[in-house]
């Protein structure tokens, strides 16, 4: 019985740690997406968001 209690204690401890890590990852993704949208909006308003891109191997005339 003692082994079962020790196993469950360890299991729930790691489960709680896993849930906390998953919550932090989700929060980081949401914050990152908001920051990116904000940055894109600021660049669009200032007109600095348009950059010329070339295909590798081709040159501008």
N, C-alpha and C positions, 0 to 999 in steps of 0.2 A: 504494500500500500504506500509505503514511503517513496518507493521508486516512481510510482505513478504520479504522486503529488509533485515530486521534483521535476519529472518530465513535463507535466502540465505547466508548472511555473516557468520553466525554461521556454516552452513552446509559446506561451502567451507573452512572455517578455520579448521574444524575437518577432512575434506577430505585431505587437505594439510598435516596435522599432520600425518594422517594414511599413506599417500604415503611416507613421510619421514621415518617413522618407518619401513615400509616394505623395503625400499631401504637400510636402515641400517642393517636389518636382512639378506638380500641377500648378502650384502657386507661382513658381518661377516662370513657367511657360506662359501663364496668363499675364504676368507683369511684363515679360519680354515682348509679348505680342502688342500690349498697350503702348509700351515705349516705342516700338517700331512704327506703329500707326501714327503716333504723335510726331515722330521724326519725319515720316513721309509727308504728313500734313504740313509741317513747317517748311519743308523743302519745296513743296508744291506752291505754297503761298509766296515764298521768296523767289521762286523761279530758278532755283539752283539745282533742281532735281533732274534736269535734262542733261545727260552726258552722251557724247557720241561713242558708239561702240563699233568696232570693226571686227570682221571675221579674221581669224588668224590665217596668215598666208596671203591676204589681199592687202593692197596698198591703196591709199586715197590718191585720186588724180588731182 
